[in-house]
Amino acid sequence: MTQYNETDLVIVGAGMVGLTLAALLAGKGLHIRILESRDIDPQNALAWEQSQRETGYDPRVSALTVASQQVLTVAGVWSGIEQMRLMPYRAMEVWDGEGSGQIRFDCAELHEPCLGHIVENRVTQAGLLHRVLSQENCELSVGVQLTELSEPDADAVRTLTLSSGEVIQARCVVAADGALSNTRRLAGIGMWEWDYGHHAIVTTVTTEQPNQATCWQRFTGDGPLAFLPLPDPHLSSIVWSTSPDHAKVLMELDDTEFCLALERAFEGRLGAVKHTAQRFVFPLRQRHAKQYVKAGFAAIGDAAHTIHPLAGQGVNLGLMDAAALAETIIDGLEDGVAWNSEYHLRRFQRARQSENLQMAATMEGFKRLFNTHGAVPILLRNAGMSLMNRLSPVKNHIVQEAMGLSGNLPRLARRPVRD
């Protein structure tokens, strides 16, 4: 006879988004089981993060917004991240590589200490792991994969079969296992997706001039190139989105040749690019789940949607998903309703699906706008950028939305009102 292990919530994927959901729900009386397919030792992962802090930077970083900072504060994680390593950025400069259009956003205009924080992904991950592992009601299982997922029963309970042979009955299953989510596939949820025609190269570089605590982004003819400031003033994390053919050429260059190519593409804004760390490249695709929820099931983060990294909003959208789903579950628990029913979980879908689709459409619009060539489109594009740079109220409204200081945000992402 099969032995079933029962739990309230199973989160598949111990990445930043899945762990944030666990941390937000840790004190709400639910037993939470987190499944991770990678065979990692969490304690070693925390020690590895500390040792790497002394020797280098993670090539994958995120520009966390004020709203994301608030979510991680509520989750009890932000103070730990601050004790590790982060970089507040005070300004952002965006310009058209095929013209003279330029926009500068500055925190001083908003009377804010910064526009956001650049945080290495492994730092955020380590802070979340430390928090979740300290909670009695959270259990992390590593080196296991979900192989079967049943349809929900009358109470929306699902049965999960793991690669280890273990069978679990859960009131709700959350897919947080990335863009190629096996959990979403097993739940029978399809995707809309298309190729951006871009590959992204990421690495850490040393520049002659300091980064000025500024995020820099140049729109080239092939795609956007971003320099994101790191705590060492002469170091920046770069994300260079370009055509697959160009990315292949760039990856085949030796370090000296790559630094020269990068310096030219960046128009030498920070002087000579003197050194590059190891480079990594990955293809960019846009994906969006046709639905986020079913009875006893929800998808969040990259398992539900992926977008172009040109505005650095991918992780932030995922953290907003985690906050909105946590709120939906908490509200259901407090109201004494079936929090795992499809009817109740649709609150989360209504809150997030339109927001994520709108951001995806905006990113696609930006990509197409700057991929348009010809004298007239370039002239109009640059004139529009220059005009917006002079219209401070409009510019500041845009940056406040991007920072998560306004707009349709989950409650857990709203900064407390200042006295």
C-alpha positions in Angstrom: 0.0 0.0 0.0 1.4 3.4 -1.0 2.4 5.7 1.9 1.3 9.3 1.2 3.1 12.2 2.9 0.6 15.1 3.3 1.5 18.8 3.2 -0.3 22.0 2.6 1.9 23.7 0.0 4.5 22.3 -2.4 6.7 24.8 -4.1 8.7 23.3 -7.0 11.9 25.3 -7.5 14.2 26.8 -4.9 15.1 29.9 -6.9 14.6 33.5 -5.8 10.9 33.6 -6.6 9.9 30.2 -5.1 11.9 30.9 -1.9 10.3 34.4 -1.6 6.9 32.8 -1.6 8.0 30.3 1.1 9.5 33.1 3.2 6.3 35.3 2.9 4.1 32.3 4.0 6.5 31.0 6.7 4.5 32.2 9.7 1.0 31.6 8.4 0.4 28.1 9.8 1.0 26.1 6.6 3.4 23.3 6.2 5.5 24.1 3.2 7.6 21.6 1.2 10.1 23.0 -1.3 11.5 20.7 -4.0 14.7 21.5 -5.9 16.0 19.3 -8.7 19.6 20.4 -8.3 21.5 18.3 -5.8 22.8 21.2 -3.8 23.8 21.4 -0.1 22.1 24.5 1.2 24.7 25.0 3.9 27.5 24.7 1.4 25.7 27.1 -0.9 25.7 29.7 1.9 29.4 29.2 2.6 30.1 29.3 -1.1 28.4 32.7 -1.4 30.5 34.1 1.4 33.8 32.8 -0.1 32.9 34.1 -3.5 32.3 37.6 -2.0 36.0 37.7 -1.4 37.1 36.6 -4.9 34.6 37.9 -7.5 31.1 38.7 -8.5 28.2 36.6 -9.8 27.8 37.4 -13.5 24.0 37.3 -13.0 22.7 40.3 -11.2 19.2 41.9 -10.8 18.2 45.5 -10.6 15.8 45.2 -7.7 13.1 47.9 -7.4 11.8 49.6 -4.3 8.8 47.4 -4.5 11.0 44.2 -4.6 13.0 45.6 -1.7 9.7 46.0 0.3 8.7 42.4 -0.5 12.0 41.1 0.7 11.8 43.2 3.8 8.4 41.8 4.7 9.8 38.3 4.0 12.6 39.0 6.6 15.4 38.8 4.0 16.5 42.3 3.1 18.5 43.0 6.2 20.5 39.8 5.5 21.1 40.9 1.9 22.3 44.3 3.1 24.9 42.6 5.4 26.2 40.7 2.4 26.7 42.9 -0.7 24.5 45.2 -2.8 24.9 48.4 -4.8 22.4 51.2 -4.6 22.2 53.1 -7.9 21.4 56.8 -8.0 20.9 57.5 -11.7 20.1 55.9 -15.0 21.2 57.1 -18.4 19.7 55.7 -21.6 20.7 56.8 -25.1 20.2 56.0 -28.7 23.4 54.7 -30.4 22.1 55.8 -33.8 21.4 59.4 -32.8 21.6 62.0 -30.1 18.5 61.2 -28.1 19.2 60.7 -24.4 17.3 60.4 -21.1 18.7 60.7 -17.6 16.8 59.6 -14.5 18.2 60.8 -11.1 17.0 59.9 -7.6 17.6 63.5 -6.5 14.7 64.7 -8.7 12.4 62.3 -6.8 13.9 63.1 -3.3 14.8 59.4 -3.0 18.1 57.9 -1.7 18.4 55.7 -4.8 16.5 54.4 -7.8 17.0 50.8 -6.8 19.7 48.2 -6.0 21.9 46.0 -8.1 22.2 42.7 -6.2 24.0 39.6 -7.3 21.5 36.7 -7.8 23.5 34.4 -5.5 23.4 37.0 -2.7 19.6 37.2 -2.9 19.4 33.4 -3.1 21.7 33.0 0.0 19.6 35.5 2.0 16.4 33.7 1.1 17.9 30.2 1.9 19.1 31.4 5.3 15.6 32.7 6.1 13.7 29.7 4.9 15.9 27.1 6.5 15.4 28.8 9.8 11.6 28.3 9.7 10.2 25.2 11.4 7.3 24.8 8.9 9.5 24.9 5.8 11.2 21.8 4.5 13.6 21.8 1.6 14.3 18.6 -0.4 17.1 18.7 -3.0 18.1 16.4 -5.8 14.5 15.3 -6.5 12.3 15.9 -9.5 8.5 15.9 -9.9 7.7 13.0 -12.3 3.9 12.8 -12.0 1.1 15.3 -11.0 -2.5 14.1 -10.6 -5.6 15.9 -11.4 -7.2 17.6 -8.4 -9.7 15.8 -6.3 -13.0 17.3 -5.0 -11.0 19.3 -2.4 -8.4 20.5 -5.0 -5.8 18.2 -3.4 -3.2 16.8 -5.8 -0.9 13.8 -5.6 2.7 14.2 -6.6 5.2 11.5 -7.4 8.9 12.3 -7.0 11.9 10.7 -8.7 12.9 9.3 -5.3 9.6 7.3 -5.3 8.1 9.4 -2.6 4.4 10.2 -3.0 3.0 13.5 -1.6 -0.6 14.8 -1.3 -0.7 18.6 -1.3 -3.5 21.1 -1.1 -1.7 23.3 -3.6 1.3 23.0 -5.9 3.2 26.0 -7.1 5.4 25.9 -10.2 8.5 28.1 -9.6 10.9 25.9 -11.6 11.8 28.4 -14.4 11.0 29.0 -18.0 11.1 25.4 -19.0 8.9 24.4 -16.1 8.2 20.7 -16.0 5.6 21.3 -13.3 3.6 23.7 -15.5 3.7 21.1 -18.3 2.5 18.3 -16.0 -0.4 20.6 -15.0 -1.4 20.8 -18.6 -0.9 24.5 -19.0 0.2 25.7 -22.5 2.4 28.7 -23.4 2.4 31.5 -25.9 6.1 32.0 -26.9 8.3 33.4 -29.6 12.0 34.0 -30.1 13.3 37.6 -29.6 16.1 37.0 -32.1 18.6 38.0 -29.4 21.2 36.3 -27.3 22.4 37.9 -24.1 26.1 38.0 -23.1 26.7 38.6 -19.4 29.9 39.1 -17.5 31.7 41.5 -15.1 34.1 44.1 -16.6 36.6 46.6 -15.2 36.6 50.1 -16.6 39.1 52.9 -16.6 36.6 55.4 -15.1 34.2 54.8 -12.1 30.7 53.6 -12.7 29.3 56.7 -10.9 26.6 54.5 -9.2 24.7 54.8 -12.5 23.0 52.2 -14.7 23.9 52.9 -18.3 22.1 51.6 -21.4 22.9 52.2 -25.0 20.5 51.0 -27.7 22.6 49.7 -30.6 21.5 48.7 -34.0 21.6 45.1 -32.9 20.1 45.4 -29.4 20.6 47.1 -26.0 23.8 47.1 -24.1 23.6 47.7 -20.3 26.4 48.5 -17.8 25.1 48.0 -14.2 27.2 49.4 -11.3 28.8 47.1 -8.7 30.2 48.1 -5.3 33.7 48.4 -6.6 33.5 51.7 -8.4 35.5 50.4 -11.4 33.5 47.2 -11.9 30.2 46.8 -13.8 28.0 43.9 -14.7 27.1 43.9 -18.4 24.2 42.5 -20.3 24.8 42.8 -24.0 21.7 41.7 -26.1 22.5 41.2 -29.7 21.8 38.9 -32.7 22.8 35.3 -32.4 25.4 35.6 -35.1 27.0 38.7 -33.5 26.9 37.0 -30.1 28.7 34.0 -31.5 31.4 36.3 -32.9 31.8 38.1 -29.6 32.1 34.9 -27.6 34.9 33.7 -29.9 37.0 36.8 -29.3 39.8 36.6 -26.8 39.5 38.9 -23.7 41.5 41.8 -25.2 39.5 41.8 -28.4 36.2 41.5 -26.5 37.1 44.4 -24.3 37.9 46.6 -27.3 34.6 45.6 -29.0 32.7 46.3 -25.8 34.3 49.7 -25.4 33.4 50.7 -29.0 29.8 49.5 -28.6 29.6 51.5 -25.4 31.1 54.6 -27.0 33.8 54.7 -24.3 31.4 56.3 -21.7 33.5 54.8 -18.9 36.8 55.0 -20.6 38.8 51.9 -21.6 37.3 48.5 -20.8 40.4 47.0 -19.1 39.4 43.5 -18.1 36.6 41.0 -18.5 35.6 38.0 -16.3 34.4 34.8 -17.8 31.6 35.4 -20.3 28.3 33.6 -20.5 25.6 33.6 -23.2 22.0 32.5 -23.3 19.1 32.9 -25.9 16.2 35.2 -25.2 12.6 34.1 -25.7 9.3 35.6 -24.6 6.9 33.2 -23.0 3.5 33.6 -21.3 1.4 30.9 -19.7 -2.2 30.8 -21.1 -3.4 30.6 -17.5 -1.7 30.9 -14.2 -4.0 28.8 -12.0 -6.0 25.7 -11.8 -7.6 24.0 -8.8 -4.7 23.3 -6.4 -2.1 24.8 -8.7 -0.4 28.1 -9.5 2.5 29.2 -11.7 4.8 32.2 -10.7 7.9 33.9 -12.0 9.6 32.5 -15.1 7.3 29.4 -15.0 4.5 31.8 -15.9 6.3 34.4 -18.0 9.6 35.6 -19.4 10.5 38.9 -21.0 13.4 40.7 -22.6 16.0 41.8 -20.0 16.3 45.3 -21.5 14.5 47.0 -18.6 15.7 44.5 -15.9 12.2 43.7 -14.8 12.1 39.9 -15.0 13.0 39.1 -11.4 10.9 42.0 -10.1 7.8 40.7 -11.9 8.5 37.3 -10.3 8.7 38.8 -6.9 5.5 40.6 -7.4 3.9 37.3 -8.4 5.2 35.7 -5.1 3.7 38.7 -3.1 0.4 38.5 -4.9 0.0 34.8 -4.5 1.0 35.0 -0.8 -1.6 37.6 -0.3 -4.2 35.5 -2.0 -3.4 32.5 0.2 -3.3 34.6 3.4 -6.6 36.2 2.6 -8.2 32.8 2.0 -6.8 31.5 5.3 -8.1 34.5 7.2 -11.5 34.4 5.6 -11.8 30.7 6.2 -12.5 29.8 2.6 -11.0 27.1 0.3 -7.8 29.0 -0.4 -6.6 26.3 -2.8 -9.7 26.3 -5.0 -9.5 27.5 -8.6 -12.2 30.1 -7.8 -10.1 31.7 -5.0 -6.7 31.4 -6.8 -8.1 33.3 -9.7 -7.7 36.4 -7.6 -4.0 36.0 -8.0 -4.3 35.5 -11.7 -6.5 38.6 -12.1 -4.0 40.6 -10.1 -0.9 39.6 -12.1 -1.7 38.3 -15.6 -2.7 41.7 -17.0 0.3 43.4 -15.3 2.7 40.9 -16.7 1.2 41.0 -20.2 1.4 44.8 -20.2 5.0 44.7 -19.3 5.7 42.1 -22.0 4.0 44.3 -24.5 6.0 47.3 -23.4 9.3 45.5 -23.7 8.3 44.2 -27.2 7.4 47.8 -28.2 10.8 49.1 -27.0 12.6 46.4 -28.8 10.8 47.1 -32.1 11.2 50.8 -31.7 14.9 50.6 -31.4 15.2 48.0 -34.1 13.6 50.3 -36.6 16.1 51.8 -39.0 15.9 54.6 -41.5 16.4 58.4 -41.2 12.8 59.3 -40.3 12.2 56.7 -37.6 15.6 57.5 -36.0 14.9 61.3 -36.1 11.5 60.8 -34.5 12.8 58.4 -31.9 15.6 60.8 -30.9 13.3 63.8 -30.8 10.9 61.9 -28.5 13.7 60.9 -26.1 15.0 64.5 -26.0 11.5 65.9 -25.4 10.8 63.4 -22.6 14.1 64.2 -20.9 13.0 67.9 -20.7 9.5 67.0 -19.3 10.4 66.3 -15.7 6.8 65.4 -14.5 6.3 62.9 -17.3 9.8 61.4 -16.9 9.5 61.2 -13.1 6.1 59.5 -13.4 7.6 56.8 -15.6 10.6 56.2 -13.3 8.3 56.0 -10.2 6.3 53.3 -12.0 9.5 51.4 -12.9 10.7 51.7 -9.3 7.5 50.3 -7.8 6.6 53.5 -6.0 3.2 53.7 -7.8 1.0 51.6 -9.9 -1.1 48.5 -9.3 1.2 46.7 -6.7 0.5 43.9 -4.3 -0.1 45.1 -0.7 3.1 43.4 0.4 5.1 45.4 -2.1 3.8 48.8 -1.1 6.2 50.9 0.9 4.7 52.2 4.2 3.5 55.8 3.9 6.0 58.2 5.2 5.0 60.6 8.1 
